Amino acid sequence: MKVCGITFVRNARKYDYPVVESIQSILPVCDKFIVCVGNSEDDTLSLIQSIDSDKIQILPSIWDDSLRKNGEVLAVETNKALDAVPPEFDWVFYIQGDEVVHEKYLETIKENMLKYKDDKQVEGLLFKYVHFYGSYNYIGNSRRWYRNEIRVVRNDRQIRSYKDAQGFRKNDGKLKVKPIEACVFHYGWVRPPQVMQNKTRSFHNLWHSDEWIQKNIANTESYDYSHIDSLCLFKETHPKVMEERIKKAEWKFEFDVKQKKFNLKEWALYLFEKATGIRLFEYKNYEILK
């Protein structure tokens, strides 16, 4: 079995992406790793070059900044990396620059890739998600956070990145997947408030016009983390590759986990999910195989 990891990145240092940790977290189960490095305003290229591994292949890229609708450029960059995967690889392990996989899941991931390698009806593997917010101590626990997504796909040229690169489709149809007991830690909402604000404005450039951003994004120096609806404390361990980054975190964020900012409908859906484990009306960009 051969596995190729892929990711894309741009302005990693400027917007404090843990992309090095992201790559390192899944490198042990990859035979090769393609990093699509976009034209950046910082030393992103040298940052990726600093990773001490002969598995890394850097794919230089120029982003199409005219694509400012629905995050389409993110799918374009993902597909560039997908297209660079050699045909002899069985699986493609996709990870975004603010996602990290805990080392405790690597053996499970490898076992499932081996288990389904020759089962062609399985087009991908479905991961669980933990979304950190504000600091490394809190995670989102409301309906605004997606619970699952595909991160391992079969090396099939018909499989393409979908919409804003959150998931995948094959011939415009949902992938048939198997859920696995492995989790992705998403750190996209954990940055110093000043960096988070700058990143938010930049990220909205991929979706909206300058006029929309001017009207809807606060022109402030620091991101206001207090607008979140619901959080809970994270009581487990972070991936080892994140330890140094976490030690260096200097900003403070505190949140009263008893606080909930829900309307009546949101309360009802939240309480039902907590009682049953079922998320009503959940969007699923995949088809689970029985």
Buried (B, 14 or more C-beta within 10 A) or exposed (E): EBBBBBBBBBBBBBBBBBBBBBBBBBBEBBBBBBBBBBEBEEEBBEBBEEBEEEBBBBBEBEBEEEBBEEBBBBBBBBBBBBEBBEEEBBBBBBBBBBBBBBBEBBEEBBEBBEEBBEEEEBBBBBBBBBBBBBBBBBBBBBBEBBBBBBBBBBBBEEBBBBEBBBBBBBEEEBBBBBBBEBBBBBBBBBBBBBBBBBBBBBBBBBBBEEEEBEEEBEEEEBBEBEEBBBBEEBEEEBBBBBEEBBEEBEBEBEBEEEEBEBEEEBEEBBEEBEEEEEBEEEEBBBEEBE
